[in-house]
Amino acid sequence: MQRSEVTKLVGMIDLNYRGFVKDTDSFVNGWQKALANYDYQTIEERLKKLMAMEQFQYQPPTLPFLVKDVPTIDEQKRNANFYFSCNICGRLFQMESEYEKHFSRCSSIRYVIKQAKKYFGKDISSSKRELYEMSDDEFNARYIKLIRHIHEHTENDYEKQLMEHIINPPSAEDAKRFLKGAVV
């Protein structure tokens, strides 16, 4: 972002929050350093939205709050080549089929790690890479083995029935009833 653009943002703050900006040059210098890697229009839009919020009627949003979750110019360029993002690990994908395959494995790995700790008292989070690199057949075999173990040892009826449905998939109607909370 150019200095003149930062000056416009500071001007917006000074206009809307009289007396808040005491030393314009210092304010602009500080914001210039922090906003150098951000797109002016993106930040201006965010500032306008924040200023319209009730919580910012008497004092402006802080700089960290202003840039929170706003990608830098470099991040925007990098992300422009990707269309799908895994909300578990943050990995980016261009093709939906790659994303779906990854997301299925990623969520299964998260579940395996959680259940290994719960049922075996083992922290296998350091083995994530190994779990990702396994062939589908090997991973699925280990996953089903874990599901069978949970099915045999859980005292939670809902969890037991859920594991049963993974081991022996139900009819579509039974699955709908189960998901609506009815015991099948």
Backbone as numpy.savetxt, mean C-alpha at the origin, in Angstrom:
# Nx Ny Nz CAx CAy CAz Cx Cy Cz
11.01 21.89 -8.99 10.17 23.05 -8.99 11.06 24.30 -8.99
10.67 25.25 -9.77 11.42 26.50 -9.89 11.14 27.41 -8.70
12.07 28.31 -8.44 11.91 29.26 -7.32 10.65 30.11 -7.51
10.39 30.52 -8.76 9.21 31.35 -9.01 7.92 30.59 -8.67
7.92 29.29 -8.90 6.74 28.47 -8.58 6.57 28.35 -7.06
7.69 28.17 -6.36 7.64 28.11 -4.89 7.14 29.46 -4.36
7.58 30.54 -4.96 7.14 31.88 -4.55 5.63 32.01 -4.70
5.06 31.44 -5.78 3.60 31.46 -5.98 2.89 30.69 -4.86
3.43 29.53 -4.48 2.83 28.73 -3.41 2.86 29.50 -2.09
4.01 30.10 -1.79 4.15 30.88 -0.56 3.20 32.07 -0.61
3.03 32.66 -1.79 2.07 33.76 -1.96 0.65 33.32 -1.65
0.28 32.11 -2.08 -1.05 31.56 -1.78 -1.24 31.44 -0.27
-0.19 30.97 0.39 -0.27 30.81 1.84 -0.38 32.18 2.51
0.45 33.11 2.06 0.44 34.45 2.66 -0.91 35.14 2.45
-1.51 34.93 1.29 -2.80 35.54 0.98 -3.92 34.95 1.84
-3.87 33.65 2.06 -4.94 32.97 2.79 -4.73 32.88 4.30
-3.51 33.03 4.73 -3.21 32.93 6.16 -2.39 34.16 6.56
-3.04 35.28 6.63 -2.38 36.55 6.93 -1.54 36.45 8.20
-0.31 36.92 8.10 0.57 36.95 9.26 1.34 35.67 9.49
1.05 34.63 8.74 1.75 33.36 8.95 3.16 33.42 8.38
3.29 34.01 7.19 4.60 34.12 6.54 5.24 35.43 7.02
6.22 35.29 7.89 6.87 36.49 8.46 8.05 36.95 7.59
8.87 36.00 7.17 10.05 36.30 6.35 9.91 35.53 5.04
9.40 36.19 4.02 9.11 35.53 2.75 10.33 34.85 2.15
11.48 35.51 2.16 12.70 34.92 1.58 13.09 33.63 2.29
13.08 33.62 3.60 13.42 32.41 4.36 12.43 31.30 4.08
11.15 31.67 4.03 10.09 30.71 3.76 10.29 30.08 2.38
10.51 30.92 1.39 10.71 30.45 0.01 11.97 29.58 -0.06
13.06 30.00 0.60 14.30 29.21 0.58 14.08 27.82 1.18
13.40 27.78 2.30 13.14 26.50 2.95 12.28 25.59 2.10
11.22 26.15 1.55 10.33 25.36 0.71 11.00 24.97 -0.61
11.84 25.83 -1.13 12.55 25.53 -2.39 13.38 24.26 -2.24
14.10 24.17 -1.13 14.92 22.97 -0.88 14.05 21.72 -0.78
12.95 21.84 -0.06 12.08 20.68 0.16 11.27 20.29 -1.07
10.93 21.25 -1.90 10.04 20.99 -3.05 10.78 20.90 -4.38
12.09 20.96 -4.36 12.88 20.97 -5.60 12.55 19.80 -6.52
12.24 18.65 -5.96 12.00 17.44 -6.78 10.52 17.15 -7.01
9.66 18.13 -6.77 8.23 17.92 -6.95 7.70 18.76 -8.11
6.61 18.31 -8.68 5.94 19.00 -9.77 5.07 20.12 -9.19
5.20 21.30 -9.73 4.47 22.47 -9.21 2.96 22.25 -9.23
2.43 21.82 -10.36 0.97 21.69 -10.48 0.41 20.66 -9.50
1.15 19.58 -9.28 0.70 18.55 -8.34 0.65 19.14 -6.93
1.69 19.86 -6.54 1.75 20.44 -5.20 0.73 21.56 -5.05
0.56 22.38 -6.08 -0.42 23.46 -6.02 -1.83 22.89 -5.83
-2.14 21.84 -6.59 -3.44 21.19 -6.48 -3.66 20.65 -5.07
-2.64 19.98 -4.55 -2.73 19.42 -3.19 -2.90 20.53 -2.16
-2.16 21.62 -2.30 -2.27 22.73 -1.36 -3.68 23.31 -1.38
-4.25 23.48 -2.56 -5.61 24.02 -2.66 -6.61 23.09 -1.98
-6.48 21.79 -2.21 -7.39 20.83 -1.58 -7.26 20.86 -0.06
-6.02 20.91 0.41 -5.80 20.94 1.86 -6.33 22.22 2.48
-6.11 23.34 1.81 -6.58 24.62 2.34 -8.10 24.66 2.42
-8.78 23.89 1.59 -10.24 23.85 1.61 -10.78 22.99 2.76
-9.91 22.21 3.38 -10.35 21.34 4.47 -10.53 22.15 5.76
-11.48 21.73 6.56 -11.79 22.43 7.79 -10.59 22.55 8.73
-9.80 21.51 8.80 -8.67 21.52 9.72 -7.60 22.55 9.36
-7.63 23.05 8.12 -6.65 24.05 7.69 -7.28 25.42 7.44
-8.32 25.74 8.18 -8.98 27.03 8.02 -8.21 28.16 8.70
-7.45 27.83 9.75 -6.77 28.88 10.51 -5.25 28.84 10.42
-4.72 27.72 10.00 -3.28 27.64 9.77 -3.03 26.69 8.61
-2.00 26.95 7.82 -1.75 26.14 6.63 -1.20 24.76 6.98
-1.32 23.83 6.03 -0.72 22.51 6.26 0.79 22.63 6.34
1.39 21.77 7.14 2.85 21.78 7.24 3.43 21.21 5.94
4.68 21.51 5.70 5.35 21.03 4.50 5.36 19.50 4.42
5.72 18.78 5.51 5.68 17.32 5.43 4.29 16.78 5.10
3.25 17.42 5.64 1.89 16.99 5.35 1.53 17.28 3.89
2.01 18.40 3.39 1.75 18.80 2.01 2.30 17.78 1.02
3.50 17.25 1.27 4.12 16.32 0.31 3.86 14.85 0.64
3.15 14.61 1.73 2.86 13.23 2.13 2.13 12.49 1.01
2.67 11.34 0.62 2.09 10.49 -0.43 2.07 11.12 -1.81
2.79 12.21 -2.01 2.90 12.84 -3.33 4.23 12.37 -3.94
4.18 11.73 -5.10 5.43 11.26 -5.70 6.28 12.41 -6.25
7.59 12.23 -6.17 8.50 13.22 -6.75 8.43 13.09 -8.28
9.06 14.00 -8.97 9.08 13.95 -10.44 9.72 12.65 -10.91
10.83 12.25 -10.28 11.50 10.99 -10.66 10.60 9.79 -10.42
9.88 9.79 -9.30 8.96 8.68 -9.01 7.82 8.65 -10.01
7.33 9.81 -10.42 6.26 9.87 -11.41 6.73 9.29 -12.74
7.96 9.62 -13.15 8.50 9.11 -14.41 8.67 7.59 -14.34
9.21 7.12 -13.21 9.43 5.68 -13.03 8.10 4.93 -13.02
7.11 5.49 -12.33 5.82 4.82 -12.22 4.99 4.93 -13.50
5.33 5.85 -14.38 4.58 6.01 -15.63 4.69 4.77 -16.50
5.75 3.99 -16.31 5.94 2.78 -17.09 5.22 1.57 -16.50
4.59 1.75 -15.35 3.94 0.64 -14.67 2.46 0.95 -14.46
1.68 -0.10 -14.46 0.25 0.08 -14.36 -0.35 -0.58 -13.12
0.36 -1.57 -12.57 -0.15 -2.32 -11.43 0.88 -2.33 -10.32
0.40 -2.19 -9.10 1.29 -2.16 -7.94 0.76 -3.13 -6.89
1.62 -4.00 -6.38 1.24 -4.93 -5.32 1.10 -4.16 -4.02
-0.08 -4.21 -3.42 -0.28 -3.45 -2.18 0.32 -4.15 -0.96
0.92 -5.32 -1.15 1.58 -6.02 -0.05 3.06 -5.66 -0.01
3.74 -5.79 -1.14 5.19 -5.56 -1.15 5.60 -4.32 -1.94
4.67 -3.73 -2.70 4.96 -2.52 -3.44 5.58 -2.74 -4.81
5.78 -3.98 -5.21 6.39 -4.26 -6.50 5.48 -3.79 -7.63
6.09 -3.30 -8.71 5.33 -2.73 -9.83 5.33 -3.69 -11.03
4.23 -3.67 -11.79 4.07 -4.56 -12.95 3.44 -3.81 -14.10
3.87 -4.17 -15.31 3.29 -3.59 -16.51 2.11 -4.41 -17.01
2.17 -5.71 -16.81 1.12 -6.58 -17.33 0.24 -7.10 -16.20
-1.06 -7.07 -16.42 -2.02 -7.51 -15.41 -1.83 -8.98 -15.06
-1.53 -9.80 -16.05 -1.36 -11.24 -15.77 -0.17 -11.48 -14.84
0.93 -10.74 -15.05 2.09 -10.87 -14.15 1.73 -10.41 -12.75
1.01 -9.31 -12.67 0.59 -8.78 -11.38 -0.29 -9.78 -10.64
-1.27 -10.33 -11.32 -2.20 -11.28 -10.67 -1.47 -12.51 -10.16
-0.54 -13.03 -10.96 0.23 -14.20 -10.53 1.08 -13.84 -9.31
1.73 -12.69 -9.37 2.56 -12.25 -8.25 1.71 -12.03 -7.01
0.58 -11.34 -7.15 -0.25 -11.01 -6.00 -0.75 -12.27 -5.31
-1.12 -13.26 -6.08 -1.56 -14.53 -5.50 -0.45 -15.14 -4.66
0.75 -15.19 -5.20 1.89 -15.77 -4.46 2.24 -14.89 -3.26
2.25 -13.59 -3.46 2.63 -12.66 -2.40 1.68 -12.77 -1.21
0.39 -12.80 -1.47 -0.58 -12.90 -0.36 -0.49 -14.28 0.30
-0.22 -15.32 -0.48 -0.05 -16.65 0.09 1.19 -16.72 0.98
2.25 -16.09 0.54 3.49 -16.08 1.33 3.26 -15.32 2.64
2.57 -14.22 2.58 2.27 -13.48 3.81 1.47 -14.35 4.77
0.52 -15.09 4.24 -0.30 -15.99 5.06 0.54 -17.13 5.64
1.40 -17.72 4.82 2.25 -18.82 5.27 3.15 -18.35 6.42
3.73 -17.18 6.28 4.63 -16.65 7.32 3.86 -16.45 8.63
2.68 -15.88 8.53 1.86 -15.64 9.71 1.46 -16.95 10.38
1.04 -17.92 9.60 0.57 -19.19 10.16 1.73 -20.05 10.68
2.89 -19.96 10.07 4.06 -20.71 10.56 4.41 -20.23 11.96
4.30 -18.94 12.18 4.58 -18.39 13.51 3.51 -18.86 14.50
2.26 -18.82 14.07 1.14 -19.17 14.95 1.14 -20.65 15.31
1.32 -21.53 14.32 1.17 -22.97 14.56 2.47 -23.70 14.89
3.60 -23.15 14.46 4.88 -23.84 14.70 5.85 -23.02 15.54
5.48 -21.77 15.83 6.36 -20.91 16.61 7.63 -20.54 15.86
7.60 -20.61 14.53 8.79 -20.30 13.71 8.59 -19.00 12.96
9.62 -18.17 12.98 9.61 -16.95 12.19 10.35 -17.26 10.89
9.60 -17.43 9.83 10.22 -17.78 8.54 10.25 -16.59 7.58
10.08 -15.39 8.12 10.05 -14.20 7.26 11.36 -14.02 6.50
12.46 -14.55 7.04 13.74 -14.44 6.34 13.80 -15.38 5.13
12.82 -16.27 5.01 12.78 -17.23 3.90 11.86 -16.77 2.77
11.44 -15.52 2.79 10.53 -15.01 1.76 11.06 -15.26 0.36
12.31 -14.91 0.15 12.89 -15.04 -1.19 12.79 -16.48 -1.67
13.12 -17.41 -0.79 13.04 -18.83 -1.14 11.61 -19.22 -1.52
10.64 -18.69 -0.78 9.24 -19.00 -1.08 8.82 -18.42 -2.44
9.32 -17.23 -2.77 9.02 -16.63 -4.08 9.66 -17.43 -5.22
10.84 -17.97 -4.96 11.58 -18.64 -6.02 11.17 -20.10 -6.24
10.37 -20.65 -5.34 9.92 -22.04 -5.52 9.06 -22.16 -6.77
9.09 -23.35 -7.34 8.18 -23.59 -8.47 6.75 -23.57 -7.93
5.81 -23.35 -8.82 4.41 -23.33 -8.40 4.01 -24.65 -7.77
4.45 -25.76 -8.37 4.09 -27.08 -7.84 4.62 -27.29 -6.42
5.90 -26.93 -6.20 6.49 -27.11 -4.88 5.80 -26.19 -3.86
5.58 -24.94 -4.22 4.93 -24.01 -3.30 3.53 -24.49 -2.96
2.77 -24.88 -3.98 1.39 -25.33 -3.76 1.34 -26.57 -2.87
2.29 -27.48 -3.06 2.32 -28.70 -2.24 2.57 -28.32 -0.77
3.51 -27.42 -0.54 3.79 -26.99 0.84 2.62 -26.20 1.43
1.99 -25.42 0.59 0.84 -24.62 1.04 -0.29 -25.54 1.48
-0.60 -26.54 0.67 -1.67 -27.48 1.01 -1.32 -28.26 2.27
-0.04 -28.60 2.43 0.40 -29.30 3.64 0.13 -28.43 4.87
0.42 -27.14 4.77 0.15 -26.21 5.87 -1.35 -26.10 6.13
-2.13 -26.01 5.07 -3.59 -25.91 5.19 -4.14 -27.14 5.90
-3.65 -28.32 5.54 -4.10 -29.56 6.20 -3.74 -29.54 7.69
-2.55 -29.06 7.99 -2.13 -28.97 9.40 -3.05 -28.03 10.18
-3.34 -26.88 9.59 -4.23 -25.92 10.25 -5.61 -26.55 10.44
-6.10 -27.21 9.40 -7.40 -27.86 9.45 -7.48 -28.86 10.59
-6.40 -29.61 10.79 -6.37 -30.63 11.85 -6.22 -30.03 13.25
-5.58 -28.88 13.37 -5.23 -28.35 14.68 -6.00 -27.11 15.13
-6.73 -26.48 14.26 -7.44 -25.27 14.68 -8.65 -25.62 15.52
-8.94 -24.76 16.46 -10.13 -24.92 17.29 -11.23 -23.95 16.85
-10.93 -23.15 15.87 -11.87 -22.17 15.34 -12.68 -22.85 14.23
-13.98 -22.98 14.45 -14.84 -23.67 13.49 -14.86 -22.99 12.12
-14.88 -21.66 12.12 -14.89 -20.93 10.86 -13.60 -21.20 10.09
-12.47 -21.13 10.80 -11.18 -21.39 10.16 -11.11 -22.82 9.65
-11.62 -23.76 10.43 -11.63 -25.17 10.03 -12.42 -25.35 8.73
-13.58 -24.70 8.68 -14.42 -24.80 7.47 -13.75 -24.11 6.28
-13.09 -23.00 6.53 -12.37 -22.31 5.47 -11.28 -23.21 4.90
-10.52 -23.87 5.78 -9.46 -24.78 5.33 -10.07 -25.96 4.55
-11.21 -26.42 5.00 -11.90 -27.51 4.30 -12.25 -27.08 2.88
-12.67 -25.84 2.73 -13.03 -25.33 1.40 -11.81 -25.17 0.50
-10.66 -24.94 1.09 -9.45 -24.86 0.28 -9.03 -26.25 -0.16
-9.11 -27.20 0.76 -8.72 -28.58 0.44 -9.71 -29.21 -0.53
-11.00 -29.06 -0.25 -12.06 -29.61 -1.10 -13.00 -28.47 -1.48
-12.74 -27.80 -2.60 -13.56 -26.64 -2.97 -15.04 -26.98 -3.04
-15.88 -26.12 -2.44 -17.32 -26.36 -2.43 -17.98 -25.93 -3.74
-19.25 -26.23 -3.85 -20.01 -25.75 -5.01 -20.13 -24.23 -4.89
-20.49 -23.60 -5.97 -20.62 -22.14 -5.97 -21.66 -21.69 -4.94
-22.76 -22.40 -4.85 -23.82 -22.04 -3.90 -23.34 -22.19 -2.45
-22.64 -23.30 -2.15 -22.11 -23.49 -0.80 -21.10 -22.41 -0.46
-20.27 -22.04 -1.42 -19.28 -20.99 -1.19 -19.97 -19.66 -0.89
-21.02 -19.33 -1.62 -21.76 -18.09 -1.38 -22.36 -18.08 0.02
-22.97 -19.21 0.41 -23.56 -19.29 1.75 -22.48 -19.14 2.82
-21.34 -19.77 2.60 -20.25 -19.69 3.57 -19.76 -18.25 3.71
-19.59 -17.58 2.59 -19.10 -16.21 2.62 -20.12 -15.24 3.24
-21.39 -15.61 3.17 -22.41 -14.78 3.80 -22.55 -15.10 5.29
-21.79 -16.08 5.76 -21.79 -16.36 7.20 -22.59 -17.58 7.61
-23.21 -18.25 6.68 -23.97 -19.46 7.03 -23.04 -20.65 7.11
-23.27 -21.50 8.08 -22.44 -22.70 8.21 -22.93 -23.70 7.18
-22.00 -24.22 6.41 -22.34 -25.16 5.33 -22.18 -26.59 5.82
